[in-house]
Amino acid sequence: MTKITPNSNWSYPTAIRMGAGRISELAEACQTLGITRPLLVTDTGLAGLPMVTDTLAANDAARLPTGLFSEVQPNPLGSNVDAGVQAFSKGNHNGVIALGGGSAMDVGKLIAFMAGQTRPLWDFEDIGDLWRRANADTIAPIIAVPTTSGTGSEVGRAGVATHEGTRTKKVIFHPCMMPGIVICDPALVAGLPAHLTAWTGMDALVHCLEAYCATGYHPIANGVALEGLRLIRHWLPRAVEDGADLEARTHMMTAAAMGATAFQKGLGAIHSLSHPVGAIYDTHHGLTNAVFTPYVLMFNQSAIQDRMADLARYLNLPRPSFHAVIDWTLALREQFEIPHTAATLNIEADRLDDLAAMAAADPTASSNPVPVNAKAMLHMYEAAMAGVL
């Protein structure tokens, strides 16, 4: 019997159109937001594929002339954003379609944000209230079209880019960077290779897991994170096994958006360790998060073991406990052939002190369940390099 995949419209935290084939609504979505000359931002690998060429042709047929910008690296640089802003201005565009994985969406959002600003990008780093420096009236409207199920950037109010001078990842935040419309079409994700499905899916898992464990009082985020983890437990293995399973793809797109919604509460040391590694060694963010996950969970055990037992019961894991969650994440990593040690990421042992200092300064460190500093980060790096839990 043919299964009917979910098809819904949601308005949390923004307008989300979820369902197979809904990319056909893109031109109408542009009209809804008043975009008449969009710039489609994607990465080089997607730029020549039918999902992009067909989208450009459909917009053209709808009398919606659409430019294309694809100078986006897997770990985006500030210079990628600068080049995109130039393309936006040169083409006289008045809105952005961010189509792709987290990198393309981050760059697309940052282009829309920076198009009308007079200060440099780094003046708006997510520190204190630096976002108030921005002129909100000049931020261009954004439509997000994810083609992976991991970062959840489509429902986020921030973008991440690497500062080339310091080789550090910077989070740029503004409330108006939230896309006005999100089109989640699982058919666009169906061709994603199994290993990338696994890596991005583990990114969504980490977002939910760290949000659930982060410090602070936010029961709403906790509830969203729990349900996101339940969806991932059931549907990620199926999506990896059969990329054409649109039911699994739909639920994983949902879980990715839920993770990014939940981490409004905060993240933690998994991201703190991953960000410097990604910035310096250009590793895949989801893969890097997956490698560091069990070592951070072990470091945080004293603060999260009761919460992990509750999670294990919600996920119906055998013998619900902290270690049941550890065993589940380790089993997923083994199933998806994710390396057990950080040494496989080509991290240089003589850079660990530098990486630890960068990790301790990362903004995600402040909401880790156990307070962390450079010494603690070094301890976790060393454990991950040696593969010792």
Buried (B, 14 or more C-beta within 10 A) or exposed (E): EEEEBBEEEBEEBBBBBBBBEBBEBBBEBBEBBEBBBBBBBBBEEBBEBEBBEEBBEBBEEBEBBBBBBBBBBBBBBBBBBBBBBEBBEEBEBBBBBBBBBBBBBBBBBBBBBBBBBEEEBBEBBBEEEBBEEBEEEBBBBBBBBBBBBBBBBBBBBBBBBBBEEEBBBBBBBBEBBBBBBBBBBBBBBBEBEBBBBBBBBBBBBBBBBBBBBBBEEBEEBBEBBBBBBBBBBBBBBBBBEBBEBBBBBBBBBBBBBBBBBBBBBBBBBBBBBBBBBBBBBEBBBBBBBBBBBBBBBBBBBEBBBEBBBBBBEBBEBEEBBBBBBBBBBBEBBEEBEBEBBBBBBEBEEEBBEBBBBBBBBBBBBBBBBBEBEBEBBBBBBBBBBEBEE
